[in-house]
Amino acid sequence: MNPRQDSALGLNRLEGHLLWAAEVEEARRRADRFTGELPWLTTAQREEVERVYRADRIAASRATLERICARAAELRVEYETRYRRLRARCVALALLAVAGGAGTALAAVLTRC
């Protein structure tokens, strides 16, 4: 792997970690807000509800991300296949155009002779 690819990979990983940390922090804030609406909870109950809420939110986020990653991989394969087909068609059309032009030029030269 070249240094540019290495840097891009490192930046992608860093971005992923930062995004995930933000998601975990959002889960924590939501759990805190949720238990704030339940003032009758004891401290131990509040902590347990926050823990369960956070864990549920993080699990849901992870499942969503896994679905998105799987779909992105499917789309990558689909688009790469389409790109290869399109490229093959373009090359074939270009070769056909060159061959047609060469044939026309040859016919013009032969008719002048």
C-alpha positions in Angstrom: 0.0 0.0 0.0 1.4 3.4 -0.9 1.6 6.3 1.6 -1.4 8.1 0.1 -3.6 5.0 0.5 -2.2 4.5 4.0 -3.2 8.0 5.0 -6.6 7.7 3.5 -7.2 4.4 5.3 -6.0 6.0 8.6 -8.3 9.0 8.1 -11.2 6.8 7.3 -10.6 4.8 10.5 -10.2 8.0 12.6 -13.5 9.3 11.1 -15.2 6.1 11.9 -14.0 6.1 15.5 -15.1 9.8 15.9 -18.5 9.1 14.5 -19.0 6.1 16.7 -17.8 8.0 19.8 -20.4 10.7 18.9 -23.1 8.0 18.6 -22.2 6.6 22.0 -22.3 10.1 23.5 -25.7 10.7 21.9 -26.9 7.5 23.5 -25.6 8.7 26.8 -27.4 12.1 26.5 -30.6 10.5 25.4 -30.5 8.0 28.4 -29.9 10.9 30.7 -32.7 12.9 29.2 -35.0 9.9 29.4 -34.3 9.2 33.1 -34.7 12.9 33.8 -38.4 12.5 32.9 -38.6 9.9 35.7 -37.9 11.8 38.9 -39.2 9.1 41.2 -36.4 6.7 40.3 -33.8 6.0 43.0 -30.1 6.6 42.0 -29.5 2.9 41.5 -32.7 2.6 39.4 -31.7 5.7 37.4 -28.3 4.2 36.7 -29.7 0.9 35.7 -32.3 2.4 33.3 -29.6 4.6 31.8 -27.4 1.6 31.3 -30.1 -0.4 29.6 -31.3 2.5 27.5 -27.7 3.2 26.4 -27.1 -0.4 25.6 -30.3 -0.7 23.6 -29.6 2.5 21.6 -26.0 1.4 20.9 -27.2 -2.0 19.7 -29.7 -0.4 17.4 -27.1 1.9 16.0 -24.7 -1.0 15.4 -27.4 -3.0 13.6 -28.2 0.0 11.4 -24.5 0.6 10.6 -24.1 -3.1 9.7 -27.1 -2.9 7.4 -25.7 0.3 5.8 -22.2 -1.3 5.4 -23.7 -4.4 3.8 -25.8 -2.4 1.4 -22.8 -0.2 0.5 -20.8 -3.3 -0.4 -23.7 -4.6 -2.5 -23.9 -1.3 -4.3 -20.2 -1.2 -4.9 -20.3 -4.6 -6.6 -23.3 -3.6 -8.6 -21.8 -0.3 -9.7 -18.4 -1.8 -10.5 -20.2 -4.4 -12.7 -22.1 -1.7 -14.5 -19.0 0.4 -14.9 -17.1 -2.5 -16.5 -20.0 -3.2 -18.9 -20.2 0.5 -19.8 -16.5 0.7 -20.3 -16.5 -2.4 -22.5 -19.3 -0.9 -24.6 -17.5 2.4 -25.0 -14.3 0.7 -26.0 -16.2 -1.4 -28.5 -17.9 1.6 -30.0 -14.6 3.5 -30.2 -13.0 0.6 -32.0 -16.0 0.3 -34.3 -15.8 4.1 -35.1 -12.1 3.9 -35.8 -12.6 0.8 -38.0 -15.4 2.5 -39.8 -13.4 5.7 -40.3 -10.4 3.6 -41.5 -12.7 1.7 -43.9 -14.1 4.9 -45.2 -10.7 6.4 -45.7 -9.5 3.2 -47.4 -12.5 3.2 -49.7 -11.9 6.8 -50.6 -8.3 6.2 -51.4 -9.1 3.1 -53.5 -11.8 4.9 -55.5 -9.3 7.7 -56.4 -6.8 5.2 -57.7 
